[in-house]
Amino acid sequence: MRTGPLAALAGACALTVTVTACAPVRENETDTLVVSTFSFATEDFERVIAEPFEERTGIRVILDTGNNATRLTKLRINREHPDTDVVLISDYFAAIGEEMGLFEKVDPAAVPNMAEIQPWAVDPDGYGPAYTFQLLGVMYRTDLVEEPPASWDALWDPEHPGGFALPDISVSAGPLMVLAAGEAYGSGPTDADTGFERLAEIGPDALQFYSRSTEVSSLLERGEIAMAPSLDNFAMEAVASGQPIGFAVPERGRLMTANTAQIVRDAPNRAGAEAFIDFLLEPEVQSEVAQVIYDKPVHPDAEVTDLMLQVSGDAAVDPAGNGYRQGDPDLIAAERSAWLDRYVEEIER
């Protein structure tokens, strides 16, 4: 049972790639599929996913883009007359949407590739699966930090040069960092109280709290900080461009987040939605996505890139086998509203 929906979501229409934002135009229900997705890398998404899917099925794909909160709000507003079929959304926002009754469970028979993906990527309650994932770790300047940080202790070390940044609770790394600290220094990955207590110790020393995931890359590239907790996909672009930046996997507190594919309740084209999710999980498609968008695949037969192995090691292939687990999307969804206030009062004070 999903509990605790997000208390407040931004109320704005998302941008779209092929049609106007607030009113996707369908030719008819079965020949058109409206996919709500993230607003970055849309050209790559169209090239490696949307266009090949259209060529195979004849179903025209319309992209409706924006951030997680904005797109979830739009679904809530339109719940009586949905105009979207599939939503690609982060795991704990998916948990919020499930509690709101915005998504439907997936028929495994209609998505056969779901039986082939890594077991952790299959939703235990029957909702849409994860199709890519990101690992939480420490991004750092290789010219300022002598050794890759072996644990989260590096953030508490007063001797390290260059200073550090912490994620705001509003970005994906924020709630994950709370739970990672709870696992590393407390009773386990649901010990949020210990996570808050430990982060409160170093909050005043943080040079900045970043509110956009891309911001941490810029801070490191400009040399304004020496390290920060972050997701590994943001390290990959910096490493690929030759920046003196590395990514370290901690010994304890290994948490990850995932992007999931959800079917909208009463979707106009449910059959097309299921076909799209199945297509998204194909190993060839997963491999192509890994090549162009830095998102790690969940199908064991998909190929990860050399860059992914360089940055994230074996966890890029088998996160669960390397000690990573998801950061309890249900807990984050249930506590998110309270955590927003608590993070400001206790850590960003």
N, C-alpha and C positions, 0 to 999 in steps of 0.2 A: 504494500500500500504506500503510495507516494503521499508525503505530508508537507505542509507549510509552504504555500505558494509565495513568490516574491511579492513584497508588500506594495511596491510601486514600480512601474515600468514606464519608460519614456513613450509618449503618445505621438508618434510621427510616422508617416508613410515612408517605406524604404525606397531607395533608388532602384531602378531597373536597367538592364542592359539593352533589351530589345523593344520594350514598350514603355509607356508612361508608368510612373511609380504606383499610383493608387488604383489603377484600373486595368489589370492584365486583360488583353483582348483575345478571346478564344475563337478559333474558327469553328470548332465543335468539341465536345467533351472527350472523344476518343482519339482525335488527331492532334491534340494539343496537351502539353504537360507544363504546368507552372511550377518551377523549382525555386524555393526561397533559399538563398545561400549567402555566404560571406561576401563582403564588398571588395576584397582584395583578390588579385590574380584572376579577374573575370575573363580576360582574353584567353589565358591559358586554360581556364576551366571550359570555355566554349570549344576550344580547339581539341582538347584531349578527352572530353567527356560528352558535352552536349551535342556537338556536330557528329561524332561517330555513332552516338545513340540514335540520333535522328536518321542517319543513313541506314542503320540496321533495321529500325522499326517503322520508319515513316512518320513518327510522332514528332511534331515540332516542339522544341523546348524553349520556353520563355523564362529568363532569369529575373528574379525579384530580389534585390540585394540590400544588405544593411548589416548592422551589428546584431548580436544576439537579442538584446533587450528590445530594440525597436521592432524587430521582426516578430518577436513573441507577442508584443503589444498589438501589432496589426492582426495577427491571427485571432487574438482575443476579441478585438473589435468586430471582426468579420465572422465570428464563429457561427452565426445563424445562417449566413450565406457565404460559405468559404469559396475563395477563388484560387486557392493554392492547393497543390497536390502533395508535394514532397518538401520537407524542411530539413536542411543540413545545418545542425546546430550543436553547440558544445554540450557535453554530457549533463552538467548540472542545470543548464537551462532547459534541456530536454526533460529532466525530472520535474521542473516547475511546470512545463507545459502538460506533462502527463497528469499532474495533480489538478490542473485546471480543466482537464478533460478535452484538450485540444488535439490529441493524437489517438490513433487507433493501433491495436496490436497487429503484428505482421503475420500473415499466413505462411508458415515455413515451406509449404508445398509450392507456393508461388514465388519463393525466393530461395531456390535450391542452393545457391552459393553460400547461404548463411550457415549451412551444415559443414562447410569446409574451412571457415575462418577460425582464428584462434579462439579457444573457449571463452576467455574473459571478455571478448568483444560481443558476445551474444547476450542480450538483455535478459535477465532471469525472469522478468515479468512478462516477456513476450513482445515488448515494444521494439522499435527499430534498432538495428545493430550499430556498433561503432564501425566506421570505415577507415579512419586514420587515427593516429594518436601522437601525443607530444609528451616528452619527459621533463620533469622538473629537476634542475641542477643548478650549478653555479657557473655563470658566465664570468670570465675574468680576463684581464690584460696579461698576456704572457710576458710582456716586458716589465711589468711591475710586480707580479706575483711569481716568486722563484719556483715553487712547486705547485702542481695542480691541487687545489683544496681537496683533501681526502674526506672531509666531513663538513657538516654545517658549522663546526666549531670555528672555522675561519672567520665567520661574521662576528663572532664574539672575541676574537683575538685583537687586543688593543695595539699590537705591534705591527700589524700589516699596513703597508704604505698605500697611499692613494685613496683611501676611504671607500665606502660602499653605498649602494642605493638599495631600497627595499620596494617591493611592489605595493601599490595601493590595493585595498581589498576589492576594488571594482574590476581589476584585470584578472585573467585566469590564474596567474601565478600567486595572487594574493591569498585566497582561501586555501590553496594547496600548500602554501608556505606555513600557514597556521597549523595544518594537520601534519605536515612533515616535521615541524618542530615538536609537535605532540608525540609523534612516533619516535623521534630521535632521543628525546629527553624525558618523555613521560611513559604512560602505560600502553600507548599504541596509537594507530592512525585516526582514532576518534577522540583522542584526548585533547580537545580544543583548548581547555582551560590551561593546561601546561604550555601549549603553543602560544597562547596570548601572553602568559606570564614571561616566557623566555624572550619573545619578541619585544615585550615592553622594556626589557633590560637594555636593548640596543637601539630602540626607536629614536631616542634623542640624539644618538650618534650618527644616524643615517644622514648622508649629505642631501639625499632627495628621495621622495616617494614618487615612483613613476606611475602615471595614470594611463599610459598606452603602452602596449607590449613592444611596439617598434621604438619607443623612446629609450628603452634600456640599451639597445644597440647603438643609438646615437651618442648616449652618454659615455659608453665605453670607447667608441671610435674616436671621440674628441678627447679622451684621456681625462674626463672630469671625475671619473670613479675608477677604481681598480677591480671591483667585482660586484655582482648582484645576483640574487636568485632569479632564474628566468627559465623559459621553456627552450628546449634544444633547437627547435626549428628556427628561432631567431638568431642562434649562433651560426647556423649553417651558411646563411647568406654572407655574414661577416667573414667567416673562414674562407669561403669560396672567392671572395674579393681580395684576399690577401691581407686582411687586417690582423694585427697581433692579438687575436682573441681566441681563447679556448673555452671548452665546456667540460666541467668536472661532474662526475656522478658521485654523490655522497655514499658513504658506507651504509648509513642508516637513514631512514626517512625518505625512501625512494617512492615517490608518488608520481602519477601521470594523469593527464586528462585526455579525453578522446572527443572526436567529432562524430556525431551520430546522424543517421538518416531516418527521419520519422515520416509516417504517413498521416496527413491531416485528417481529422475526423470528418466524415461525409465529403471526402475529396471528390471533386467532379470526375476525376479519372484515376480511380483506385488501381485498376489493372495496369495502367501505364506507370503509376507510382511504384508498384511492386516490380515491374520489369526494369525500371530505372535503378532501383536499389540493387537488384540482382546484377545488373550491368556494372554498377559501381564497385561491386565486390569481386568481379572477375580478376584473376591474377594479372592478366595482360593490362587491363585498365589500371589496376592498382600500381603496377610497375611504372606505367607512363606518368601517373600522378606523382609518384615518388621522384621521377626525373625532373619534373618541371615546377613542382609546387613545394618541395621539401617536406611533404607530409608522409609519414611512415605508414606502410601498408599493414593490414591485419590478416591478409590471406597468406598462409605459410609458403605458397608457391610463387608469390610475387617477389620481385627482385628489389632489394634496397640498394641505394647508391653507395659508391666508395666514400662519398662525402659524409653520408649518414654514419657509416662505420667509423670514419675518422673522428667525428664529433662525439657520437654517443656510444660507440663500442658495440658489444654483442647485444645490448639492450635494445638497439634499433631493430634487431631481428626478432628477439624473444624477450619482451619486457618482463613477463611474469616469471620466466625461468631465470631472470637476472634480478629478482627481488623487487620488481616494481608492481604496484597495484594502483587501481584507480582511487582517487581521493574522495570516496563515498559521496556520489552526487546527491543522494537523498538527504544526507546530513547537511551538506552545503546549501541545498535548496531550502531545507526547513529552517536553517539558522541565518540565512543570508541577511535578512532585514536587521536582526539583532546584531549580527557581526559588523554591519556597516557602522553603527554607532559605537560599538565596542572598540573597533579598530582605531577610530578617530580619537576616542577618549583615552585609550590605554597605550597605544603604540605611536600614533602620529602627534601626540600631545606636544 
